[in-house]
Amino acid sequence: MTLLITGGAGFIGSAVVRRAIADGRRVVTLDALTYAGCLANLDPVAKDPRHVFEKADIRDRAALDRILAAHRPTAVMHLAAESHVDRSIDGPASFIDTNVTGTFTLLEAARAYWAGAGRPEGFRFHHVSTDEVFGSLGAEGRFTETSPYAPNSPYAASKAASDHLVRAWHETFGLPIVMSNCSNNYGPYHYPEKLIPVVILKALSGQPIPVYGDGANIRDWLFVEDHAEALLRVLEAGTVGRSYNIGGESEASNIDLVRMICAILDDRRPMAGPHARLITFVADRPGHDRRYAIDPARIRDELGWRAATPLRTGLERTVDWFLANEDWWRPLLQRRDAGQRLGVGA
């Protein structure tokens, strides 16, 4: 099996690449290497003969046609996306351009490739999305595959649009697709603009740790390596045309999560006082969804997958990785907008 993985130099994409190579698959990584793309994420497989890297943008149809023709993948796993909610508040245009127009361009290239190859039954287009397309939950309930779409941020809206495009290309053109919507990921190689790496790096530097609003927003946390395993399971065993919700079954409020990380750092890297003293509540971002939670019953019952990493264990592994890999994250702090508050709205 040869996989074409878009966004494969990003956080989740590179985890899928590394896992696929470890499992013996051949992988073609496609990435435009925008600000969040990092070739160092692929260092563990860079010299593996089963891995090929192609620098290209999913909006570039000519490049997509060339890459598909050259490598003849048996599946496309689409993870390339603009993904940071705060950035989507400050600059929504790039999210529409990449997540909507880019997905459309990739779908058309994949459809032409698949049709030109005689519509092989084994071909799959796996679209990877987010639980944020479903909006915000109250104190009870969890998202299922039939939950109504109700996106509240420009990012979530752009991903919802891409989900609808993928579904339409299956229903209208017969493109053999599978889809998945995941909860919040965390783990090694997490770009330092999202909550968990921000907390770790602010704490290590002794800077204030920002917590939005009252810190009571709840997320379902999924260790990225568990997610990579689930995505490959959906690709290989999922029913064509079907979507699968992938969750970690590990809900935590933001403030409780931050305190857990601080406690781990107190043990791993003690300082003059507890790291939790650095916690600083800041103005909330506009449209901040209160709670996400995923019901993973379908993927558990149909495909036999369930997240294996408890939240505390995953956080310990993540903190330990950041402590051991300063040469990876230190250069990233010099990139665009590093360390700046984004998404404050007009």
Secondary structure, DSSP 8 states (H G I E B T S, - for coil): -EEEEETTTSHHHHHHHHHHHHTT-EEEEEE---TT--GGGGGGGTT-TTEEEEE--TT-HHHHHHHHHHH--SEEEE------HHHHHH-HHHHIIIIIIIHHHHHHHHHHHHHHTT--TT-EEEEEEEGGGG----SS--B-TT------SHHHHHHHHHHHHHHHHHHHH---EEEEEE-EEESTT--TTSHHHHHHHHHHHT--EEEETTS--EEEEEEHHHHHHHHHHHHHHS-TT-EEEE--S-EEEHHHHHHHHHHHHHHHS--SS-GGGGEEEE---TT---B--B--HHHHHHH-------HHHHHHHHHHHHHH-HHHHHHHTTSTTTT-------
